[in-house]
Amino acid sequence: MFDVESAKDIEAQKVIMWKQHNGLNQKWRIVYTDTVDVAKTGLNKDFGFYVNKPFYIRSRLPSKRMVECVGRDAYQMRWRSGNTGQQWIFDPVTKTIKNNKQKNLSLMITNQRGG
């Protein structure tokens, strides 16, 4: 489960994996971008994502920061228009969520338990 480390609602706080506890720091919303030049190939009903359509992963903490790829890590950062490091795309071929800036990187979710 995505978790904002230490549940701190501050800029550049690391996003980590943690056991599910349903805290506000584990609640996120998928927010699609509304740009004209985005390839729209439809909804993948098996996974619930629009294929190749950029989206943001936004925290439900009060600041509503986005998950941003910085190097090989992910952090919560304030939204910045046009920042492709904060945009993610569902790749129907690999069935992964890839970063729109560093297209060779996918989100990795492990089965580790935090706490």
N, C-alpha and C positions, 0 to 999 in steps of 0.2 A: 504494500500500500504506500503510495506517495505520502510523504510526511515532511512538513517544514520543520527542520531541526530545532528542537527545544521550543517549538510552537511560538517562536519569536517573529512578530510581524514587522521585520526590518529589511531594508534593502540589502541584497546580496546574501541573504541567509540561505544556507545550503538546503537543497531538497534531497531527502534520503528515503530509504525503504525502512519501514517499521511495521510491527504487528498492528493489526487493525484495532482501533479503539473508538472509531467514529467521532473523533475530536474535530473541531473546526479546521485545524491545521492539516487534516487529511481529506478535506472536501474540496473538490476542484470542479470546474465547469469547462466543457469544451466550447470554445468560441470561434466560429468560422470567420475568416476574413471576407470582405465584400469588395474584391477587386475584379475589374472587368476581364482582365487577361488570364484569369485562372481557368485551367482545363477542367471542365465539368463532365465527368463521365459517369455520374450517378452514385447512388447509395449502395454500399456493399451490405446487404441485409444480414449476412452471417456475422459481421463484425461491428455493424452499426456506425461505420465511418463513410464519409464521402471520399471516393477514390481520387487521389492526387489534388485535393482541394485543401489549401493551407488552413490551419486552425491554430488557436492558442489554447494552452492549458492554464486556466486562471484560478488562483487560490480563492477560497471563500472566506479567508481572513478579511478583516475590515479594509485593508489596503488594496485587495484584489490584484496582487502582483502576478506576473506571468512566469512560467517555467522557461528559463533561457539556457541554451547550450553555450557554455563558456569552456573552450578547450574540449576536454573529454568528460566534463562534469556538468551537472544541471543545478541551477540556482534560481531562487525566486527574485525577480527583478521588476521594477516598475515598468509599465508598458511604454514603449517608445515606437512611434509610427515608423513603419518601414523596416524595423529591425527583424531581419529574417532568422536571426538566432533564436527568436522567441516563437517562430512559426514551426509547426509540425505538419507532416503529411502522412497519411496512411498509404503504404505501398502494398498493392494487392498481390504482387508477385511474391515478395518475401513475407507478407502478412505481419509486417512490423510498422512501428511508428518511427519515421525518420525526421531528422532535423532539416529544415528548409535551407539553412545556410551551409551546413556541413552534411551533405546528402549521403556521405559514406558512414554516418553515425546513426544508430538506432537506439531507442530507449531500451535499457536492459532491466528487466524485473526479475529478481531472484526470489527464492522461497526461504529467505532468512527471516528469523524472528528477532525483533528488537526487544529491548526492554530490560 
